[in-house]
Amino acid sequence: MTPRTDLELIALTKHYGDAVAVAGIDLKIAGGSYCCLLGPSGCGKTSTLRMIAGHEVPSDGNVVLAGREITHLSPAARGTAMMFQSYALFPHLSVLDNVAFSARMKGVARAEREAKARELLELVAMTPYAARLPAALSGGQQQRVALARALMMQPRVLLLDEPLSALDPFLRVKMRAELKRWHQELGMSFVHVTHSQEEAMALADRVVVMNHGRIEQCGSARDVFEHPRTEFVARFIGAHNIIDTPAGKVAVRSDRITLGALDGGGLPVTVRAVEYQGSQVQVHLVADSATAVDDESPGSAAWVAALADSHFYAAPFEPGQRVAMRWPEADAHPLEA
């Protein structure tokens, strides 16, 4: 059974003067899915989210939600709610009043709106903080309030604009797990903008990789990681080496690369740098023709082999050492030209 399409973007385009932010993208998002728009700064992902939310007017194209054309409706009338990167809480209102604000603007009676707001504070584990002002909350707590406030609008689709970017790394991991739990409990569609590959892989059942206002690849997190379609996707997702072969460019995961003696065949390379990463050791490599380059930083290396720490320390490699780089033919994924 094919899942229903909840949100559809049809030839959606956004120009800012002569600059093209979104170049006529088509995208269908299934009901109840967690979709991440992933890409570098300036790729068009935030402009796309803001057009879905109604905070930007498309230059062309359509936004359709549950079969209803919403392209030119106001943000409040379209059935979406947006959680902003800055959280945008009202500093003079209590946590409870922040959450209840949209219902207050709609004229919902105080008792009814506060009862609903308390339900949502319970969902995000913020009930003890209902009377506090936002300034008295941590970043993670403010994020929870912002989420509850967005849910107060009872949206069909929740839009999240880089919601974890302001958090420290430990809290970011914790809040990822919370977002996943809330998504499962609420059953609505989430559309989440991020530039973090790790974040998208951890959260999304559908990853949309964007570049220069276009969709480079769309699929499950595993499919995009295991089968990048283009060189851009392979490089942006990370953990892949791009290697030129007689048949064209291929992507090979760094953990599929092995290193050995030159007399055993393979691509001759020189170790540029070694980085200990805990369970793995990353060995940065350059082609023999590049060994005269003065820059010996890991970032100047052409390829990376991610070796298990036990394997590496059983026979360690040193910077400057010449070795052969090898990979199984089955792990070389062809890339589109």
C-alpha positions in Angstrom: 0.0 0.0 0.0 1.4 3.4 -1.1 1.4 6.0 1.8 -0.7 9.0 1.1 1.0 12.2 0.0 0.6 14.8 2.8 2.6 17.7 1.3 3.5 18.2 -2.3 5.7 20.9 -3.9 5.1 21.4 -7.6 7.8 23.3 -9.7 8.4 25.5 -6.6 10.6 28.4 -7.4 12.0 31.4 -5.5 14.0 34.3 -7.0 15.5 37.1 -5.0 16.2 39.6 -7.8 18.4 37.9 -10.2 19.5 35.2 -7.7 17.7 31.9 -7.9 17.2 30.4 -4.4 14.9 27.5 -5.3 15.0 26.3 -8.9 11.6 24.7 -9.6 11.7 21.7 -7.3 9.2 18.9 -7.2 8.8 16.9 -4.0 6.2 14.6 -2.4 6.2 14.0 1.3 4.2 11.1 2.7 1.8 11.5 5.6 3.4 10.9 9.0 7.0 10.9 7.6 10.1 12.7 9.0 11.7 14.5 6.1 15.0 16.4 6.3 16.0 19.0 3.8 19.8 18.8 3.9 22.4 20.9 2.3 25.0 23.6 2.7 24.3 27.2 3.4 22.7 28.9 0.4 21.3 25.6 -1.2 17.7 26.8 -0.9 16.5 24.6 1.9 15.4 27.4 4.3 13.7 29.3 1.5 11.8 26.1 0.6 10.7 25.7 4.3 9.6 29.3 4.5 7.5 28.9 1.3 5.8 25.9 2.8 5.1 27.9 6.0 3.8 30.9 4.1 6.6 33.2 5.3 7.9 33.6 1.7 5.8 34.0 -1.4 6.9 31.6 -4.2 8.0 33.2 -7.5 6.3 30.3 -9.2 4.9 26.9 -8.5 2.6 25.4 -5.9 2.4 24.1 -2.4 -0.4 21.6 -1.8 -1.2 20.2 1.6 -3.6 17.2 1.9 -4.9 17.9 -1.6 -5.6 21.6 -0.7 -3.8 24.4 -2.6 -2.2 26.6 0.1 0.4 28.5 -1.9 -1.0 31.9 -1.2 -2.7 31.4 2.2 -1.5 33.1 5.3 0.7 31.1 7.7 -2.2 30.7 10.2 -4.6 29.4 7.6 -2.6 26.7 5.9 -2.4 23.9 8.5 1.3 24.1 9.1 3.3 25.4 12.1 6.9 26.5 12.1 9.4 26.2 14.9 12.1 28.8 14.3 15.8 28.4 14.8 15.8 31.3 17.3 12.7 29.8 19.1 11.2 33.4 19.0 9.5 33.1 22.4 7.8 36.2 23.8 10.2 37.3 26.6 7.4 39.0 28.7 5.1 36.0 28.7 5.3 33.0 30.9 5.9 29.5 29.5 2.2 28.7 29.8 1.2 32.0 28.1 3.7 31.5 25.3 2.3 28.1 24.5 -1.3 29.3 24.7 -0.7 32.5 22.6 -2.0 31.3 19.3 -5.2 30.0 20.9 -5.6 33.4 22.7 -5.3 35.2 19.3 -8.1 33.0 17.9 -10.4 34.0 20.8 -10.3 30.6 22.6 -11.6 30.9 26.2 -8.8 31.2 28.8 -9.7 28.0 30.7 -9.8 25.9 27.4 -6.5 27.3 26.0 -4.6 26.9 29.3 -5.9 23.3 29.6 -4.6 22.5 26.2 -1.3 24.3 26.8 -0.8 22.3 30.0 -1.3 19.1 28.0 1.4 20.1 25.6 3.8 21.1 28.4 3.3 17.7 29.8 4.2 16.1 26.5 7.5 18.0 26.3 8.2 17.5 30.0 8.0 21.3 30.9 5.1 21.3 33.4 7.2 22.4 36.3 8.3 25.5 34.4 4.9 26.7 33.4 5.2 30.0 35.4 8.7 30.9 34.3 9.8 33.5 31.8 11.9 32.3 28.8 15.0 34.1 30.2 15.0 31.7 33.1 15.2 28.6 30.8 18.1 26.8 29.3 18.4 26.5 25.5 17.0 23.0 25.5 14.1 24.1 27.7 13.3 27.0 25.4 13.3 24.6 22.5 10.7 22.4 24.2 8.5 25.4 24.8 8.8 26.5 21.2 7.8 23.0 20.1 4.8 23.0 22.4 3.7 26.5 21.1 3.9 25.2 17.5 1.9 22.2 18.4 -0.8 24.4 20.0 -1.8 25.3 16.4 -2.7 21.7 15.8 -0.8 21.6 12.5 -1.0 18.8 9.9 2.8 19.4 9.2 5.4 20.7 11.7 8.2 22.7 10.1 11.5 22.9 11.9 14.2 25.4 10.9 17.6 24.1 12.2 16.1 23.5 15.6 19.2 21.9 17.1 21.9 24.3 15.8 22.0 26.5 19.0 22.5 23.6 21.4 25.8 22.1 22.7 26.8 18.7 21.2 25.6 16.7 24.2 22.2 18.3 24.3 21.9 18.1 20.6 22.1 14.3 20.7 19.6 14.2 23.6 17.1 16.4 21.7 17.5 14.4 18.6 16.1 11.4 20.5 13.3 13.6 21.9 12.3 14.8 18.4 12.2 11.3 17.2 10.0 10.3 20.1 7.6 13.2 19.7 7.3 12.5 16.0 6.3 8.9 16.7 3.8 9.9 19.4 2.2 12.7 17.4 2.0 10.9 14.1 2.1 14.1 12.0 4.6 14.9 9.2 7.8 16.7 10.2 9.8 18.7 7.7 13.2 19.6 9.2 15.9 21.8 7.7 19.5 21.1 8.6 23.0 21.4 7.3 24.1 18.4 9.6 24.5 15.1 7.8 24.6 13.3 11.1 21.3 15.0 12.2 19.5 14.0 9.0 20.7 10.4 9.1 19.7 10.0 12.8 16.2 11.5 12.4 14.8 11.2 8.9 13.1 8.4 7.1 13.3 10.6 4.0 16.4 12.8 3.2 16.3 15.4 0.5 19.8 16.7 -0.4 19.8 20.1 -2.0 22.4 22.1 -3.9 22.1 25.4 -5.7 18.3 25.5 -5.4 17.8 22.0 -6.8 17.2 18.5 -5.4 20.4 16.4 -6.0 19.0 13.2 -4.4 15.9 12.1 -2.4 15.5 8.8 -0.6 15.8 7.0 2.7 18.8 7.9 4.9 20.4 4.6 4.2 19.9 4.7 0.4 21.4 8.2 0.2 24.4 7.1 2.3 24.9 3.8 0.6 24.2 4.9 -3.0 25.0 8.6 -3.5 23.9 9.6 -6.9 26.4 12.4 -7.6 29.8 13.5 -6.5 28.3 16.4 -4.6 26.1 14.1 -2.6 28.9 11.7 -1.9 31.2 14.5 -0.7 28.5 16.3 1.3 27.2 13.2 3.1 30.8 12.4 4.0 32.6 9.2 4.8 33.1 8.6 1.1 36.2 8.7 -1.2 35.8 9.8 -4.8 38.1 7.8 -7.0 38.7 8.1 -10.7 38.7 4.8 -12.6 38.9 3.9 -16.3 35.1 3.5 -16.2 34.5 6.9 -14.5 34.2 8.3 -11.0 33.2 6.0 -8.2 32.4 6.5 -4.5 33.9 4.1 -2.0 33.1 4.4 1.7 36.1 5.2 3.8 35.5 2.1 6.1 35.7 -0.1 3.0 39.2 1.0 2.2 42.1 -1.3 3.2 45.8 -0.5 3.2 48.7 -2.9 2.5 52.1 -3.4 1.0 52.8 -2.0 -2.4 53.7 -5.4 -3.8 50.2 -6.7 -3.3 48.5 -4.5 -6.0 46.2 -1.5 -5.5 46.5 2.3 -5.9 50.0 3.6 -4.7 49.4 6.3 -2.1 51.3 8.1 0.7 50.1 8.6 4.2 49.6 12.3 4.8 48.3 12.2 8.4 46.8 9.9 11.0 43.9 10.9 13.3 42.7 8.8 16.3 38.9 8.8 16.5 38.3 6.3 19.3 36.9 3.2 17.7 38.4 4.1 14.4 41.7 5.6 13.2 41.4 7.8 10.1 44.4 7.5 7.8 44.6 10.4 5.4 46.1 9.6 2.0 47.4 11.4 -1.1 48.4 10.0 -4.5 52.2 9.6 -4.9 52.3 12.5 -7.3 51.1 14.8 -4.5 53.8 13.9 -1.9 55.8 17.0 -2.6 53.0 19.3 -1.4 54.1 21.1 1.7 50.6 21.2 3.4 50.5 18.0 5.5 47.2 18.7 7.2 44.4 16.1 7.0 42.2 18.4 5.1 44.7 18.5 2.2 44.4 14.7 1.7 42.7 13.2 -1.3 41.3 10.1 0.4 40.6 8.7 3.9 40.8 5.1 5.1 38.8 4.5 8.3 40.4 1.6 10.0 39.2 -0.2 13.2 41.5 0.9 16.0 42.5 -2.7 16.8 43.4 -3.3 13.1 45.4 -0.1 12.9 47.5 -0.6 16.1 48.3 -4.2 15.1 50.2 -2.8 12.2 50.3 1.0 12.4 51.0 3.4 9.5 53.1 6.6 9.8 52.9 9.9 7.9 55.2 9.7 4.8 54.8 5.9 4.5 54.0 4.6 1.0 51.3 2.0 0.9 48.7 0.5 -1.5 45.1 1.5 -1.2 42.5 -1.2 -2.0 38.8 -1.7 -2.0 36.3 -4.4 -3.0 35.0 -3.9 -6.5 31.4 -4.5 -5.1 31.9 -1.4 -2.8 32.7 1.0 -5.7 29.5 2.8 -6.4 29.4 4.5 -9.8 28.5 8.2 -9.8 26.6 10.2 -12.4 28.7 12.4 -14.6 
